Amino acid sequence: MCSAAQHTRVAASEDEWLSNDGFHPSPEGSQKLADLTHEAMRRAGWLPPATSQARH
């Protein structure tokens, strides 16, 4: 089980930033996974090309 301290401390590495407990993605890790998935789907031609109004 995750403690409050795990969720509030500053990550020492990107691995900690992506997952608070070593398994489940943190909010930032979830966003990174979504961004990578979106980009892979776009490159595969499953989504239209990115526009200048795309979210960063």
Order of alpha helices (4+ residues) and beta strands (2+ residues): alpha-alpha-alpha
